[in-house]
Amino acid sequence: MNRIKKILEVKGMSQTDLAHRLGKSFNTVNLYAANKVQPPLPVLYQIADILKVDVRDLLIPNKM
């Protein structure tokens, strides 16, 4: 999930912003962004929707 961190940078959004919009703690989002925890599939789709990217953009390292 290290793609989350990169896409957040590109979109100009912080992990705190994403956490708030997901209704998750900053620590949880930080674990996703650091690739220490994989978000459940429904959360992955929520993240893609919030970031306005295809869910595959979160999974394929060199697409962006």
C-alpha positions as CSV (number, residue, x, y, z in Angstrom):
1,M,0.0,0.0,0.0
2,N,2.9,2.4,-0.3
3,R,1.1,3.8,-3.3
4,I,-1.3,5.5,-0.9
5,K,1.5,7.8,0.4
6,K,2.6,8.7,-3.2
7,I,-0.9,9.4,-4.4
8,L,-1.6,11.5,-1.3
9,E,1.4,13.6,-2.2
10,V,0.3,14.0,-5.8
11,K,-3.2,14.9,-4.7
12,G,-2.0,17.4,-2.1
13,M,-3.8,15.5,0.7
14,S,-2.4,14.5,4.1
15,Q,-2.8,11.2,5.9
16,T,-4.7,13.1,8.5
17,D,-7.2,14.3,5.8
18,L,-7.6,10.8,4.5
19,A,-8.1,9.4,8.0
20,H,-10.8,12.0,8.7
21,R,-12.6,11.2,5.5
22,L,-12.4,7.5,6.1
23,G,-13.5,7.7,9.7
24,K,-10.3,6.0,10.7
25,S,-7.5,7.0,13.1
26,F,-4.3,8.7,11.8
27,N,-2.4,5.7,13.1
28,T,-4.4,3.2,11.0
29,V,-4.0,5.3,7.8
30,N,-0.3,5.7,8.6
31,L,0.0,1.9,8.8
32,Y,-1.7,1.6,5.4
33,A,0.6,4.2,3.9
34,A,3.7,2.6,5.4
35,N,2.7,-0.8,3.9
36,K,2.7,-2.3,7.4
37,V,-1.0,-3.2,7.3
38,Q,-3.2,-4.0,4.2
39,P,-6.6,-2.3,4.3
40,P,-9.6,-4.5,3.9
41,L,-11.0,-4.5,0.4
42,P,-14.0,-2.3,1.2
43,V,-11.6,0.3,2.7
44,L,-9.3,0.1,-0.3
45,Y,-12.3,1.0,-2.5
46,Q,-13.2,3.9,-0.1
47,I,-9.6,5.2,-0.4
48,A,-9.7,5.0,-4.2
49,D,-13.0,6.9,-4.2
50,I,-11.8,9.6,-1.8
51,L,-8.5,10.0,-3.9
52,K,-10.5,9.8,-7.1
53,V,-8.3,7.1,-8.6
54,D,-8.9,3.6,-9.9
55,V,-8.4,1.0,-7.1
56,R,-5.7,-0.5,-9.3
57,D,-3.7,2.7,-8.9
58,L,-3.3,1.8,-5.3
59,L,-2.0,-1.7,-6.1
60,I,0.2,-1.3,-9.2
61,P,3.4,0.4,-8.2
62,N,4.5,1.9,-11.5
63,K,1.2,3.0,-13.0
64,M,1.3,6.6,-12.0
